[in-house]
Amino acid sequence: MVIAISKLGEVIRQSFPDTDIKVNDLAGDDDHYYLKIAPKRFFGKTKIEQHKMVYKALEGQFIHTLQLETSA
């Protein structure tokens, strides 16, 4: 089962309440997303570490394609 854009935003906001996020449905199918996030806790982390933190927050959610942009 795919995750709706509203649920994706909710999951990310719960895990990273200290930041604004940008979520776009790239194909209009609740299956291809763009996510931009830059919480303070990413400071000093590599891109790989940042992405792992996001994927851990999304654990158990099915997303076919996630274009992820992170920064500190």
C-alpha positions in Angstrom: 0.0 0.0 0.0 1.4 3.4 -1.0 1.5 6.4 1.4 -0.5 9.5 0.7 1.2 12.8 0.6 -0.6 14.0 3.8 0.6 10.9 5.6 4.1 11.3 4.4 4.2 14.9 5.6 2.7 13.8 9.0 5.3 11.0 9.5 8.2 13.4 8.7 6.9 16.2 10.9 6.5 13.8 13.8 10.1 12.6 13.4 11.5 16.1 12.6 9.3 18.6 14.5 12.1 21.2 14.5 12.0 22.0 10.8 9.9 23.0 7.8 9.6 20.4 5.1 8.6 20.6 1.5 6.8 17.6 0.0 5.6 17.3 -3.6 3.8 14.5 -5.4 5.9 14.3 -8.6 3.5 12.2 -10.7 0.1 12.7 -9.0 0.0 9.0 -8.0 0.9 9.0 -4.3 3.9 7.0 -5.2 6.6 9.4 -6.5 7.7 12.1 -4.1 10.1 15.0 -3.7 11.0 15.7 -0.1 13.2 18.7 1.1 14.2 18.8 4.7 16.9 20.7 6.7 16.5 20.1 10.5 19.2 21.4 12.9 20.0 17.8 13.9 21.5 17.2 10.4 24.3 19.6 11.3 27.6 17.8 11.2 26.1 14.7 9.5 27.1 13.5 6.1 24.4 13.3 3.3 24.3 9.5 3.8 23.7 9.9 7.5 21.0 12.5 6.8 19.3 10.3 4.3 19.5 7.3 6.7 17.7 9.4 9.4 14.9 10.2 7.0 14.5 6.6 5.8 14.5 5.4 9.4 11.6 7.8 10.1 9.8 6.3 7.0 10.4 2.7 8.1 7.5 0.5 7.2 6.1 3.0 4.6 6.1 2.0 1.0 7.3 4.7 -1.4 8.2 3.7 -4.9 10.3 6.8 -5.7 11.6 9.4 -3.2 13.7 12.3 -4.5 15.3 13.4 -1.2 17.1 16.7 -0.7 18.6 17.2 2.7 20.9 19.9 4.3 21.9 21.2 7.7 
